[in-house]
Amino acid sequence: MSPNKLLPLGIPIIMVHGLDDADVDPKMTKKFGSEAENLGDNVSYVIMESANHFDLIDPKTPIWKSTIATIRNKI
């Protein structure tokens, strides 16, 4: 099922995307966020420079701590 079909979520959405992501085009993230906003969801975008698709969720990478801190600051 497409995540877009679940919209609106009715909760704040924090979207984190790495600029070096070769797996998911940042345009897809922006499109999802735009659709969520159009349906009334509160959306925040976080772009992490020099991060690929997995750096954001891998605790062994230096960018992971930065990602967690950034998300905590948005909450």
PDB file of N, CA, C and O in Angstrom, chain B, residues numbered from 101:
ATOM      1  N   MET B 101       0.838  -1.168   0.000  1.00  0.00           N
ATOM      2  CA  MET B 101       0.000   0.000   0.000  1.00  0.00           C
ATOM      3  C   MET B 101       0.892   1.243   0.000  1.00  0.00           C
ATOM      4  O   MET B 101       1.904   1.301   0.699  1.00  0.00           O
ATOM      5  N   SER B 102       0.506   2.201  -0.774  1.00  0.00           N
ATOM      6  CA  SER B 102       1.230   3.462  -0.841  1.00  0.00           C
ATOM      7  C   SER B 102       1.018   4.247   0.454  1.00  0.00           C
ATOM      8  O   SER B 102      -0.113   4.355   0.926  1.00  0.00           O
ATOM      9  N   PRO B 103       2.088   4.797   1.035  1.00  0.00           N
ATOM     10  CA  PRO B 103       1.934   5.629   2.238  1.00  0.00           C
ATOM     11  C   PRO B 103       0.989   6.805   2.010  1.00  0.00           C
ATOM     12  O   PRO B 103       0.338   7.266   2.948  1.00  0.00           O
ATOM     13  N   ASN B 104       0.908   7.291   0.784  1.00  0.00           N
ATOM     14  CA  ASN B 104       0.026   8.422   0.476  1.00  0.00           C
ATOM     15  C   ASN B 104      -1.437   8.083   0.732  1.00  0.00           C
ATOM     16  O   ASN B 104      -2.236   8.968   1.038  1.00  0.00           O
ATOM     17  N   LYS B 105      -1.790   6.808   0.609  1.00  0.00           N
ATOM     18  CA  LYS B 105      -3.171   6.392   0.836  1.00  0.00           C
ATOM     19  C   LYS B 105      -3.542   6.432   2.315  1.00  0.00           C
ATOM     20  O   LYS B 105      -4.722   6.350   2.657  1.00  0.00           O
ATOM     21  N   LEU B 106      -2.550   6.557   3.197  1.00  0.00           N
ATOM     22  CA  LEU B 106      -2.799   6.624   4.638  1.00  0.00           C
ATOM     23  C   LEU B 106      -3.057   8.054   5.110  1.00  0.00           C
ATOM     24  O   LEU B 106      -3.425   8.275   6.264  1.00  0.00           O
ATOM     25  N   LEU B 107      -2.867   9.008   4.226  1.00  0.00           N
ATOM     26  CA  LEU B 107      -3.015  10.417   4.594  1.00  0.00           C
ATOM     27  C   LEU B 107      -4.482  10.823   4.665  1.00  0.00           C
ATOM     28  O   LEU B 107      -5.313  10.282   3.935  1.00  0.00           O
ATOM     29  N   PRO B 108      -4.801  11.765   5.534  1.00  0.00           N
ATOM     30  CA  PRO B 108      -3.930  12.430   6.507  1.00  0.00           C
ATOM     31  C   PRO B 108      -3.684  11.531   7.715  1.00  0.00           C
ATOM     32  O   PRO B 108      -4.522  10.705   8.076  1.00  0.00           O
ATOM     33  N   LEU B 109      -2.518  11.708   8.331  1.00  0.00           N
ATOM     34  CA  LEU B 109      -2.176  10.913   9.506  1.00  0.00           C
ATOM     35  C   LEU B 109      -2.783  11.488  10.784  1.00  0.00           C
ATOM     36  O   LEU B 109      -3.083  10.752  11.725  1.00  0.00           O
ATOM     37  N   GLY B 110      -2.960  12.806  10.809  1.00  0.00           N
ATOM     38  CA  GLY B 110      -3.559  13.432  11.979  1.00  0.00           C
ATOM     39  C   GLY B 110      -2.603  13.641  13.134  1.00  0.00           C
ATOM     40  O   GLY B 110      -3.028  13.952  14.247  1.00  0.00           O
ATOM     41  N   ILE B 111      -1.309  13.472  12.878  1.00  0.00           N
ATOM     42  CA  ILE B 111      -0.264  13.718  13.876  1.00  0.00           C
ATOM     43  C   ILE B 111       0.854  14.500  13.187  1.00  0.00           C
ATOM     44  O   ILE B 111       0.971  14.463  11.962  1.00  0.00           O
ATOM     45  N   PRO B 112       1.677  15.209  13.968  1.00  0.00           N
ATOM     46  CA  PRO B 112       2.800  15.911  13.340  1.00  0.00           C
ATOM     47  C   PRO B 112       3.745  14.920  12.643  1.00  0.00           C
ATOM     48  O   PRO B 112       4.011  13.831  13.152  1.00  0.00           O
ATOM     49  N   ILE B 113       4.235  15.317  11.492  1.00  0.00           N
ATOM     50  CA  ILE B 113       5.139  14.479  10.706  1.00  0.00           C
ATOM     51  C   ILE B 113       6.482  15.192  10.611  1.00  0.00           C
ATOM     52  O   ILE B 113       6.545  16.353  10.210  1.00  0.00           O
ATOM     53  N   ILE B 114       7.555  14.495  10.981  1.00  0.00           N
ATOM     54  CA  ILE B 114       8.916  15.007  10.805  1.00  0.00           C
ATOM     55  C   ILE B 114       9.564  14.142   9.735  1.00  0.00           C
ATOM     56  O   ILE B 114       9.798  12.950   9.939  1.00  0.00           O
ATOM     57  N   MET B 115       9.851  14.754   8.599  1.00  0.00           N
ATOM     58  CA  MET B 115      10.427  14.033   7.478  1.00  0.00           C
ATOM     59  C   MET B 115      11.921  14.315   7.407  1.00  0.00           C
ATOM     60  O   MET B 115      12.339  15.465   7.268  1.00  0.00           O
ATOM     61  N   VAL B 116      12.726  13.251   7.502  1.00  0.00           N
ATOM     62  CA  VAL B 116      14.183  13.379   7.480  1.00  0.00           C
ATOM     63  C   VAL B 116      14.692  12.708   6.211  1.00  0.00           C
ATOM     64  O   VAL B 116      14.350  11.562   5.919  1.00  0.00           O
ATOM     65  N   HIS B 117      15.512  13.435   5.463  1.00  0.00           N
ATOM     66  CA  HIS B 117      16.022  12.901   4.208  1.00  0.00           C
ATOM     67  C   HIS B 117      17.491  13.275   4.055  1.00  0.00           C
ATOM     68  O   HIS B 117      17.874  14.415   4.319  1.00  0.00           O
ATOM     69  N   GLY B 118      18.309  12.326   3.633  1.00  0.00           N
ATOM     70  CA  GLY B 118      19.712  12.588   3.363  1.00  0.00           C
ATOM     71  C   GLY B 118      19.910  13.077   1.943  1.00  0.00           C
ATOM     72  O   GLY B 118      19.319  12.539   1.006  1.00  0.00           O
ATOM     73  N   LEU B 119      20.739  14.095   1.782  1.00  0.00           N
ATOM     74  CA  LEU B 119      20.982  14.636   0.430  1.00  0.00           C
ATOM     75  C   LEU B 119      21.703  13.643  -0.477  1.00  0.00           C
ATOM     76  O   LEU B 119      21.586  13.720  -1.700  1.00  0.00           O
ATOM     77  N   ASP B 120      22.446  12.713   0.116  1.00  0.00           N
ATOM     78  CA  ASP B 120      23.170  11.731  -0.684  1.00  0.00           C
ATOM     79  C   ASP B 120      22.399  10.422  -0.837  1.00  0.00           C
ATOM     80  O   ASP B 120      22.992   9.388  -1.143  1.00  0.00           O
ATOM     81  N   ASP B 121      21.093  10.457  -0.628  1.00  0.00           N
ATOM     82  CA  ASP B 121      20.249   9.268  -0.739  1.00  0.00           C
ATOM     83  C   ASP B 121      20.095   8.884  -2.205  1.00  0.00           C
ATOM     84  O   ASP B 121      19.476   9.608  -2.984  1.00  0.00           O
ATOM     85  N   ALA B 122      20.663   7.735  -2.574  1.00  0.00           N
ATOM     86  CA  ALA B 122      20.564   7.249  -3.949  1.00  0.00           C
ATOM     87  C   ALA B 122      19.391   6.280  -4.108  1.00  0.00           C
ATOM     88  O   ALA B 122      19.092   5.851  -5.222  1.00  0.00           O
ATOM     89  N   ASP B 123      18.719   5.929  -2.991  1.00  0.00           N
ATOM     90  CA  ASP B 123      17.618   4.974  -3.036  1.00  0.00           C
ATOM     91  C   ASP B 123      16.247   5.642  -3.185  1.00  0.00           C
ATOM     92  O   ASP B 123      15.372   5.129  -3.883  1.00  0.00           O
ATOM     93  N   VAL B 124      16.073   6.776  -2.533  1.00  0.00           N
ATOM     94  CA  VAL B 124      14.792   7.492  -2.591  1.00  0.00           C
ATOM     95  C   VAL B 124      15.069   8.932  -3.007  1.00  0.00           C
ATOM     96  O   VAL B 124      15.821   9.650  -2.348  1.00  0.00           O
ATOM     97  N   ASP B 125      14.461   9.331  -4.090  1.00  0.00           N
ATOM     98  CA  ASP B 125      14.622  10.693  -4.591  1.00  0.00           C
ATOM     99  C   ASP B 125      13.977  11.667  -3.602  1.00  0.00           C
ATOM    100  O   ASP B 125      12.834  11.458  -3.194  1.00  0.00           O
ATOM    101  N   PRO B 126      14.692  12.727  -3.212  1.00  0.00           N
ATOM    102  CA  PRO B 126      14.111  13.719  -2.300  1.00  0.00           C
ATOM    103  C   PRO B 126      12.789  14.295  -2.801  1.00  0.00           C
ATOM    104  O   PRO B 126      11.974  14.760  -2.005  1.00  0.00           O
ATOM    105  N   LYS B 127      12.573  14.268  -4.113  1.00  0.00           N
ATOM    106  CA  LYS B 127      11.303  14.749  -4.667  1.00  0.00           C
ATOM    107  C   LYS B 127      10.125  13.922  -4.160  1.00  0.00           C
ATOM    108  O   LYS B 127       9.026  14.447  -3.981  1.00  0.00           O
ATOM    109  N   MET B 128      10.356  12.619  -3.927  1.00  0.00           N
ATOM    110  CA  MET B 128       9.292  11.761  -3.405  1.00  0.00           C
ATOM    111  C   MET B 128       8.929  12.176  -1.982  1.00  0.00           C
ATOM    112  O   MET B 128       7.755  12.197  -1.612  1.00  0.00           O
ATOM    113  N   THR B 129       9.940  12.503  -1.195  1.00  0.00           N
ATOM    114  CA  THR B 129       9.701  12.939   0.173  1.00  0.00           C
ATOM    115  C   THR B 129       8.920  14.243   0.175  1.00  0.00           C
ATOM    116  O   THR B 129       7.953  14.397   0.921  1.00  0.00           O
ATOM    117  N   LYS B 130       9.342  15.176  -0.659  1.00  0.00           N
ATOM    118  CA  LYS B 130       8.649  16.464  -0.746  1.00  0.00           C
ATOM    119  C   LYS B 130       7.205  16.281  -1.215  1.00  0.00           C
ATOM    120  O   LYS B 130       6.301  16.941  -0.704  1.00  0.00           O
ATOM    121  N   LYS B 131       6.987  15.396  -2.177  1.00  0.00           N
ATOM    122  CA  LYS B 131       5.635  15.158  -2.687  1.00  0.00           C
ATOM    123  C   LYS B 131       4.739  14.610  -1.580  1.00  0.00           C
ATOM    124  O   LYS B 131       3.608  15.067  -1.411  1.00  0.00           O
ATOM    125  N   PHE B 132       5.239  13.636  -0.829  1.00  0.00           N
ATOM    126  CA  PHE B 132       4.470  13.075   0.283  1.00  0.00           C
ATOM    127  C   PHE B 132       4.140  14.169   1.301  1.00  0.00           C
ATOM    128  O   PHE B 132       3.003  14.285   1.757  1.00  0.00           O
ATOM    129  N   GLY B 133       5.146  14.962   1.646  1.00  0.00           N
ATOM    130  CA  GLY B 133       4.945  16.037   2.608  1.00  0.00           C
ATOM    131  C   GLY B 133       3.936  17.065   2.129  1.00  0.00           C
ATOM    132  O   GLY B 133       3.103  17.534   2.905  1.00  0.00           O
ATOM    133  N   SER B 134       4.008  17.410   0.866  1.00  0.00           N
ATOM    134  CA  SER B 134       3.060  18.369   0.298  1.00  0.00           C
ATOM    135  C   SER B 134       1.638  17.835   0.341  1.00  0.00           C
ATOM    136  O   SER B 134       0.703  18.559   0.679  1.00  0.00           O
ATOM    137  N   GLU B 135       1.483  16.564  -0.005  1.00  0.00           N
ATOM    138  CA  GLU B 135       0.152  15.959   0.043  1.00  0.00           C
ATOM    139  C   GLU B 135      -0.378  15.926   1.474  1.00  0.00           C
ATOM    140  O   GLU B 135      -1.557  16.191   1.710  1.00  0.00           O
ATOM    141  N   ALA B 136       0.497  15.600   2.429  1.00  0.00           N
ATOM    142  CA  ALA B 136       0.092  15.572   3.834  1.00  0.00           C
ATOM    143  C   ALA B 136      -0.341  16.964   4.291  1.00  0.00           C
ATOM    144  O   ALA B 136      -1.358  17.112   4.969  1.00  0.00           O
ATOM    145  N   GLU B 137       0.434  17.978   3.919  1.00  0.00           N
ATOM    146  CA  GLU B 137       0.088  19.357   4.285  1.00  0.00           C
ATOM    147  C   GLU B 137      -1.243  19.784   3.658  1.00  0.00           C
ATOM    148  O   GLU B 137      -2.069  20.426   4.307  1.00  0.00           O
ATOM    149  N   ASN B 138      -1.435  19.423   2.408  1.00  0.00           N
ATOM    150  CA  ASN B 138      -2.679  19.777   1.719  1.00  0.00           C
ATOM    151  C   ASN B 138      -3.901  19.151   2.382  1.00  0.00           C
ATOM    152  O   ASN B 138      -5.013  19.668   2.273  1.00  0.00           O
ATOM    153  N   LEU B 139      -3.680  18.028   3.072  1.00  0.00           N
ATOM    154  CA  LEU B 139      -4.777  17.355   3.759  1.00  0.00           C
ATOM    155  C   LEU B 139      -4.865  17.745   5.236  1.00  0.00           C
ATOM    156  O   LEU B 139      -5.656  17.180   5.990  1.00  0.00           O
ATOM    157  N   GLY B 140      -4.037  18.722   5.638  1.00  0.00           N
ATOM    158  CA  GLY B 140      -4.143  19.266   6.989  1.00  0.00           C
ATOM    159  C   GLY B 140      -3.114  18.794   7.994  1.00  0.00           C
ATOM    160  O   GLY B 140      -3.151  19.224   9.147  1.00  0.00           O
ATOM    161  N   ASP B 141      -2.196  17.926   7.599  1.00  0.00           N
ATOM    162  CA  ASP B 141      -1.164  17.474   8.537  1.00  0.00           C
ATOM    163  C   ASP B 141      -0.085  18.543   8.713  1.00  0.00           C
ATOM    164  O   ASP B 141       0.200  19.307   7.791  1.00  0.00           O
ATOM    165  N   ASN B 142       0.505  18.587   9.897  1.00  0.00           N
ATOM    166  CA  ASN B 142       1.616  19.486  10.222  1.00  0.00           C
ATOM    167  C   ASN B 142       2.910  18.757   9.853  1.00  0.00           C
ATOM    168  O   ASN B 142       3.226  17.721  10.437  1.00  0.00           O
ATOM    169  N   VAL B 143       3.655  19.296   8.889  1.00  0.00           N
ATOM    170  CA  VAL B 143       4.842  18.611   8.363  1.00  0.00           C
ATOM    171  C   VAL B 143       6.080  19.472   8.560  1.00  0.00           C
ATOM    172  O   VAL B 143       6.074  20.666   8.261  1.00  0.00           O
ATOM    173  N   SER B 144       7.148  18.852   9.070  1.00  0.00           N
ATOM    174  CA  SER B 144       8.467  19.486   9.174  1.00  0.00           C
ATOM    175  C   SER B 144       9.437  18.700   8.296  1.00  0.00           C
ATOM    176  O   SER B 144       9.394  17.471   8.244  1.00  0.00           O
ATOM    177  N   TYR B 145      10.307  19.430   7.611  1.00  0.00           N
ATOM    178  CA  TYR B 145      11.319  18.802   6.767  1.00  0.00           C
ATOM    179  C   TYR B 145      12.687  18.983   7.404  1.00  0.00           C
ATOM    180  O   TYR B 145      13.029  20.068   7.876  1.00  0.00           O
ATOM    181  N   VAL B 146      13.467  17.905   7.412  1.00  0.00           N
ATOM    182  CA  VAL B 146      14.847  17.957   7.878  1.00  0.00           C
ATOM    183  C   VAL B 146      15.700  17.339   6.777  1.00  0.00           C
ATOM    184  O   VAL B 146      15.548  16.162   6.450  1.00  0.00           O
ATOM    185  N   ILE B 147      16.588  18.133   6.214  1.00  0.00           N
ATOM    186  CA  ILE B 147      17.506  17.640   5.184  1.00  0.00           C
ATOM    187  C   ILE B 147      18.883  17.505   5.826  1.00  0.00           C
ATOM    188  O   ILE B 147      19.426  18.470   6.364  1.00  0.00           O
ATOM    189  N   MET B 148      19.434  16.306   5.763  1.00  0.00           N
ATOM    190  CA  MET B 148      20.747  16.034   6.345  1.00  0.00           C
ATOM    191  C   MET B 148      21.773  15.960   5.211  1.00  0.00           C
ATOM    192  O   MET B 148      21.731  15.065   4.367  1.00  0.00           O
ATOM    193  N   GLU B 149      22.690  16.924   5.218  1.00  0.00           N
ATOM    194  CA  GLU B 149      23.741  16.930   4.200  1.00  0.00           C
ATOM    195  C   GLU B 149      24.698  15.766   4.434  1.00  0.00           C
ATOM    196  O   GLU B 149      24.909  15.341   5.570  1.00  0.00           O
ATOM    197  N   SER B 150      25.261  15.268   3.375  1.00  0.00           N
ATOM    198  CA  SER B 150      26.253  14.184   3.415  1.00  0.00           C
ATOM    199  C   SER B 150      25.720  12.914   4.073  1.00  0.00           C
ATOM    200  O   SER B 150      26.487  12.155   4.664  1.00  0.00           O
ATOM    201  N   ALA B 151      24.417  12.680   3.974  1.00  0.00           N
ATOM    202  CA  ALA B 151      23.823  11.459   4.525  1.00  0.00           C
ATOM    203  C   ALA B 151      23.169  10.666   3.404  1.00  0.00           C
ATOM    204  O   ALA B 151      22.479  11.220   2.548  1.00  0.00           O
ATOM    205  N   ASN B 152      23.402   9.353   3.426  1.00  0.00           N
ATOM    206  CA  ASN B 152      22.742   8.510   2.436  1.00  0.00           C
ATOM    207  C   ASN B 152      21.483   7.898   3.047  1.00  0.00           C
ATOM    208  O   ASN B 152      21.051   8.308   4.125  1.00  0.00           O
ATOM    209  N   HIS B 153      20.907   6.937   2.375  1.00  0.00           N
ATOM    210  CA  HIS B 153      19.631   6.360   2.789  1.00  0.00           C
ATOM    211  C   HIS B 153      19.715   5.707   4.177  1.00  0.00           C
ATOM    212  O   HIS B 153      18.758   5.768   4.949  1.00  0.00           O
ATOM    213  N   PHE B 154      20.843   5.091   4.488  1.00  0.00           N
ATOM    214  CA  PHE B 154      20.953   4.335   5.730  1.00  0.00           C
ATOM    215  C   PHE B 154      21.692   5.070   6.850  1.00  0.00           C
ATOM    216  O   PHE B 154      21.552   4.707   8.018  1.00  0.00           O
ATOM    217  N   ASP B 155      22.465   6.084   6.515  1.00  0.00           N
ATOM    218  CA  ASP B 155      23.198   6.837   7.546  1.00  0.00           C
ATOM    219  C   ASP B 155      22.270   7.372   8.636  1.00  0.00           C
ATOM    220  O   ASP B 155      22.642   7.424   9.809  1.00  0.00           O
ATOM    221  N   LEU B 156      21.087   7.758   8.247  1.00  0.00           N
ATOM    222  CA  LEU B 156      20.138   8.392   9.166  1.00  0.00           C
ATOM    223  C   LEU B 156      19.666   7.456  10.277  1.00  0.00           C
ATOM    224  O   LEU B 156      19.299   7.912  11.360  1.00  0.00           O
ATOM    225  N   ILE B 157      19.675   6.151  10.012  1.00  0.00           N
ATOM    226  CA  ILE B 157      19.139   5.194  10.980  1.00  0.00           C
ATOM    227  C   ILE B 157      20.183   4.231  11.536  1.00  0.00           C
ATOM    228  O   ILE B 157      19.850   3.349  12.329  1.00  0.00           O
ATOM    229  N   ASP B 158      21.419   4.388  11.135  1.00  0.00           N
ATOM    230  CA  ASP B 158      22.489   3.493  11.593  1.00  0.00           C
ATOM    231  C   ASP B 158      23.247   4.133  12.753  1.00  0.00           C
ATOM    232  O   ASP B 158      23.982   5.099  12.552  1.00  0.00           O
ATOM    233  N   PRO B 159      23.076   3.601  13.975  1.00  0.00           N
ATOM    234  CA  PRO B 159      23.741   4.193  15.145  1.00  0.00           C
ATOM    235  C   PRO B 159      25.265   4.197  15.056  1.00  0.00           C
ATOM    236  O   PRO B 159      25.922   4.869  15.851  1.00  0.00           O
ATOM    237  N   LYS B 160      25.837   3.461  14.107  1.00  0.00           N
ATOM    238  CA  LYS B 160      27.295   3.417  13.962  1.00  0.00           C
ATOM    239  C   LYS B 160      27.834   4.574  13.127  1.00  0.00           C
ATOM    240  O   LYS B 160      29.048   4.756  13.035  1.00  0.00           O
ATOM    241  N   THR B 161      26.951   5.351  12.522  1.00  0.00           N
ATOM    242  CA  THR B 161      27.413   6.457  11.689  1.00  0.00           C
ATOM    243  C   THR B 161      27.398   7.765  12.472  1.00  0.00           C
ATOM    244  O   THR B 161      26.560   7.944  13.355  1.00  0.00           O
ATOM    245  N   PRO B 162      28.303   8.670  12.164  1.00  0.00           N
ATOM    246  CA  PRO B 162      28.342   9.960  12.858  1.00  0.00           C
ATOM    247  C   PRO B 162      27.065  10.780  12.649  1.00  0.00           C
ATOM    248  O   PRO B 162      26.674  11.540  13.535  1.00  0.00           O
ATOM    249  N   ILE B 163      26.422  10.640  11.512  1.00  0.00           N
ATOM    250  CA  ILE B 163      25.233  11.444  11.217  1.00  0.00           C
ATOM    251  C   ILE B 163      24.040  11.015  12.062  1.00  0.00           C
ATOM    252  O   ILE B 163      23.111  11.800  12.254  1.00  0.00           O
ATOM    253  N   TRP B 164      24.048   9.791  12.568  1.00  0.00           N
ATOM    254  CA  TRP B 164      22.919   9.278  13.346  1.00  0.00           C
ATOM    255  C   TRP B 164      22.646  10.138  14.576  1.00  0.00           C
ATOM    256  O   TRP B 164      21.500  10.508  14.829  1.00  0.00           O
ATOM    257  N   LYS B 165      23.674  10.456  15.333  1.00  0.00           N
ATOM    258  CA  LYS B 165      23.477  11.284  16.534  1.00  0.00           C
ATOM    259  C   LYS B 165      22.912  12.652  16.166  1.00  0.00           C
ATOM    260  O   LYS B 165      22.060  13.192  16.871  1.00  0.00           O
ATOM    261  N   SER B 166      23.382  13.192  15.083  1.00  0.00           N
ATOM    262  CA  SER B 166      22.889  14.477  14.616  1.00  0.00           C
ATOM    263  C   SER B 166      21.425  14.368  14.193  1.00  0.00           C
ATOM    264  O   SER B 166      20.637  15.279  14.447  1.00  0.00           O
ATOM    265  N   THR B 167      21.065  13.279  13.560  1.00  0.00           N
ATOM    266  CA  THR B 167      19.684  13.051  13.151  1.00  0.00           C
ATOM    267  C   THR B 167      18.765  12.988  14.372  1.00  0.00           C
ATOM    268  O   THR B 167      17.711  13.624  14.396  1.00  0.00           O
ATOM    269  N   ILE B 168      19.163  12.229  15.371  1.00  0.00           N
ATOM    270  CA  ILE B 168      18.363  12.085  16.589  1.00  0.00           C
ATOM    271  C   ILE B 168      18.200  13.435  17.283  1.00  0.00           C
ATOM    272  O   ILE B 168      17.101  13.791  17.710  1.00  0.00           O
ATOM    273  N   ALA B 169      19.288  14.178  17.392  1.00  0.00           N
ATOM    274  CA  ALA B 169      19.225  15.491  18.038  1.00  0.00           C
ATOM    275  C   ALA B 169      18.304  16.439  17.279  1.00  0.00           C
ATOM    276  O   ALA B 169      17.552  17.201  17.887  1.00  0.00           O
ATOM    277  N   THR B 170      18.362  16.390  15.970  1.00  0.00           N
ATOM    278  CA  THR B 170      17.525  17.260  15.152  1.00  0.00           C
ATOM    279  C   THR B 170      16.048  16.901  15.343  1.00  0.00           C
ATOM    280  O   THR B 170      15.210  17.793  15.476  1.00  0.00           O
ATOM    281  N   ILE B 171      15.730  15.627  15.358  1.00  0.00           N
ATOM    282  CA  ILE B 171      14.339  15.196  15.562  1.00  0.00           C
ATOM    283  C   ILE B 171      13.858  15.625  16.953  1.00  0.00           C
ATOM    284  O   ILE B 171      12.739  16.117  17.098  1.00  0.00           O
ATOM    285  N   ARG B 172      14.687  15.442  17.957  1.00  0.00           N
ATOM    286  CA  ARG B 172      14.296  15.837  19.321  1.00  0.00           C
ATOM    287  C   ARG B 172      14.013  17.317  19.419  1.00  0.00           C
ATOM    288  O   ARG B 172      13.114  17.734  20.149  1.00  0.00           O
ATOM    289  N   ASN B 173      14.772  18.118  18.689  1.00  0.00           N
ATOM    290  CA  ASN B 173      14.549  19.565  18.695  1.00  0.00           C
ATOM    291  C   ASN B 173      13.235  19.955  18.013  1.00  0.00           C
ATOM    292  O   ASN B 173      12.685  21.023  18.284  1.00  0.00           O
ATOM    293  N   LYS B 174      12.739  19.096  17.138  1.00  0.00           N
ATOM    294  CA  LYS B 174      11.488  19.373  16.435  1.00  0.00           C
ATOM    295  C   LYS B 174      10.258  18.978  17.253  1.00  0.00           C
ATOM    296  O   LYS B 174       9.159  19.476  17.012  1.00  0.00           O
ATOM    297  N   ILE B 175      10.453  18.081  18.218  1.00  0.00           N
ATOM    298  CA  ILE B 175       9.316  17.575  19.006  1.00  0.00           C
ATOM    299  C   ILE B 175       8.870  18.604  20.028  1.00  0.00           C
ATOM    300  O   ILE B 175       7.928  18.358  20.781  1.00  0.00           O
TER     301      ILE B 175
END
